[in-house]
Amino acid sequence: MAIFLIRHAESAANINIRSESHASIALSEHGRRQAEQLCSVLPSIQHVIISKYRRTYQTAEPILQKYRITAEIDESIHEFSYLSERKCANTNLDDRKAWVRAYWDRMDFNYCDADDAESFADLYNRVQLFHEKLSYLAQQYLDKNLAVFTHGQFLQLLLTLKYAPQPLSRELMQNFRSDLIHRPIQNTAIFLF
C-alpha cells in the first residue's frame, strides 16, 4: 500500500482568472473533471489529507464521496504564499508578474514580502515538518492507502528534499525556482512517498 502525493487539479488562478485570496481559489471546470478522473486512477483510499485551501478540498471531494471519508486538514501543506495576501487580492497571474519577478530576483531565503506573507525559509520549515510526518505515517500505511492533496510549489520542495536532503541555502532556492520554471509539477500529478 502507499502514500500518494497529489497536486490539486487545475484552478481558476492557473488559467489567469482573478482571485480574492490564496485560500479561496476554486477549481476550473476542467479541474473538476480532472478531480473526477482521479477516482479511476487511484486505488482504494482509506485516508485523505488536504491543505486549508479550497482547491485541495475540491480536488479530493470525489474521492471523499466515493469512499465516504472525511479529509484531515494539515495546516503545514498549503501553497507557498510569498506575496502579500492583501496586495494580491483580486489579482491574476498577469497582475502579479512584476511582484513575482522582484521576489525571485532578490533570491533571499529570509526575505518576507509583508506581515501576511512567508519567506522561503518558512516554506522550507513547513516542508521539513511535513516530511517528518510522512516518514512517521509511512509505518502506519503499510496495508492501506493515504492520499495527500497539496500544491505545486510545496510539492516541488518536498520532492526535492526527499530525494536530495540539504540545508536551506541560496543555491537550494535558485534550483527550486529553476525547477518551477523548467520542470513544473502538472495539475493532478501523482507521486509516491
C-alpha positions in Angstrom: 0.0 0.0 0.0 1.1 3.6 -0.4 1.1 7.3 0.3 0.1 9.3 -2.8 1.2 12.9 -3.0 -1.1 14.8 -5.5 -1.1 18.3 -6.8 -4.5 19.8 -6.9 -6.5 19.9 -10.1 -6.5 23.0 -12.4 -7.7 26.0 -10.6 -9.1 29.3 -11.8 -5.9 31.0 -10.9 -3.9 28.5 -13.0 -5.8 29.9 -16.1 -5.3 33.5 -15.1 -8.7 34.3 -13.5 -8.7 36.9 -10.7 -8.8 35.5 -7.2 -9.8 37.2 -3.9 -7.4 35.3 -1.7 -4.8 32.5 -1.8 -7.2 30.1 0.1 -10.4 30.8 -1.8 -9.3 29.9 -5.3 -11.7 27.3 -6.7 -11.2 24.7 -9.4 -11.9 25.5 -13.0 -14.4 23.3 -14.9 -11.5 21.4 -16.4 -10.1 21.0 -12.9 -13.4 19.5 -11.7 -13.2 16.9 -14.5 -9.6 16.2 -13.5 -10.6 15.6 -9.9 -13.3 13.2 -11.0 -10.8 11.3 -13.1 -8.6 10.7 -10.0 -11.3 8.2 -8.8 -10.5 5.9 -11.6 -6.7 6.3 -11.4 -6.1 5.9 -7.7 -6.7 2.6 -5.8 -9.0 2.4 -2.8 -8.1 5.3 -0.4 -8.6 5.0 3.4 -7.5 8.4 4.5 -7.1 11.9 2.9 -5.0 14.9 4.0 -5.7 18.3 2.3 -4.4 21.8 2.8 -6.6 24.6 4.2 -7.1 25.9 0.6 -10.4 25.3 -1.2 -8.8 23.9 -4.3 -7.3 20.9 -2.5 -10.7 20.1 -0.9 -12.4 20.3 -4.3 -9.8 18.0 -5.8 -10.2 15.5 -3.0 -14.0 15.7 -2.9 -14.8 12.9 -5.5 -12.5 10.6 -3.5 -14.1 11.6 -0.2 -17.5 11.0 -1.6 -16.6 7.7 -3.2 -15.2 6.2 0.0 -17.4 8.1 2.4 -14.5 9.5 4.4 -13.7 12.9 5.8 -10.5 14.8 5.0 -7.9 15.8 7.6 -6.7 19.4 7.1 -3.0 19.8 7.7 -2.0 23.5 8.3 1.5 23.0 7.0 0.9 21.9 3.4 -0.7 25.0 1.9 0.9 26.7 -1.1 4.0 28.9 -0.8 2.5 32.3 0.0 5.5 34.5 -0.7 3.4 37.5 -1.9 1.3 39.6 0.4 -2.3 38.3 0.6 -3.6 41.9 0.9 -1.6 43.0 -2.2 -2.7 40.0 -4.2 -6.5 40.4 -3.5 -8.5 40.5 -6.7 -5.5 40.0 -9.0 -4.5 37.4 -11.6 -1.1 36.0 -12.8 -0.6 38.9 -15.2 -1.2 41.5 -12.5 1.4 39.8 -10.2 4.2 39.2 -12.8 6.3 42.2 -11.7 5.9 41.3 -8.0 6.8 37.7 -8.7 9.9 38.7 -10.7 11.0 41.1 -7.9 10.7 38.5 -5.2 12.7 35.9 -7.1 15.3 38.4 -8.3 16.1 39.2 -4.7 16.8 35.5 -4.1 16.9 36.0 -0.3 15.5 33.0 1.5 14.8 35.1 4.7 13.0 37.9 2.8 9.3 38.3 3.6 7.2 40.5 1.3 4.8 41.6 4.1 3.5 40.5 7.5 0.9 38.4 5.7 3.4 36.6 3.5 6.1 34.0 4.2 9.7 33.6 3.4 11.3 30.7 1.5 12.8 29.7 4.9 9.2 29.5 6.2 8.3 27.2 3.3 11.4 25.1 3.9 10.5 24.6 7.6 6.9 23.7 6.8 8.1 21.1 4.2 10.6 19.6 6.7 7.9 19.2 9.3 5.5 17.5 6.8 8.3 15.3 5.6 8.9 14.1 9.1 5.1 13.5 9.5 5.1 11.4 6.3 8.1 9.4 7.4 6.1 8.6 10.6 2.9 7.8 8.7 4.7 5.5 6.2 4.8 2.9 9.0 1.0 3.2 9.5 0.2 2.9 5.8 1.8 -0.5 5.1 -1.6 -2.1 4.4 -3.8 0.9 3.4 -3.6 4.0 1.2 -3.3 7.6 2.1 -3.8 10.5 -0.4 -2.3 13.9 0.3 -3.7 16.7 -1.8 -1.3 19.7 -1.8 0.2 22.4 -4.1 2.8 22.7 -6.8 5.4 24.7 -5.0 5.0 22.8 -1.7 5.2 19.5 -3.5 8.2 20.6 -5.6 10.3 21.4 -2.5 9.0 18.3 -0.7 10.1 16.0 -3.5 13.5 17.8 -3.8 14.2 17.4 -0.1 13.0 13.8 -0.2 15.4 12.8 -2.9 18.3 15.2 -2.1 18.1 16.3 1.5 20.0 19.5 2.0 20.2 22.5 4.3 18.4 25.8 3.5 20.6 27.9 1.1 20.5 30.4 -1.7 21.5 27.6 -4.0 18.5 25.5 -3.0 16.3 28.5 -3.6 17.8 29.1 -7.0 17.5 25.4 -8.0 13.9 25.4 -6.7 13.0 28.4 -8.8 14.6 26.8 -11.9 12.6 23.6 -11.4 9.4 25.6 -11.1 10.1 27.3 -14.4 11.6 24.4 -16.4 10.0 21.3 -14.7 6.7 22.4 -13.1 4.5 19.8 -11.5 1.4 19.4 -13.5 -2.1 19.6 -12.0 -3.2 16.2 -10.6 0.3 14.8 -10.9 0.7 11.8 -8.5 3.9 10.8 -6.7 4.6 8.0 -4.3 6.2 8.9 -1.0 
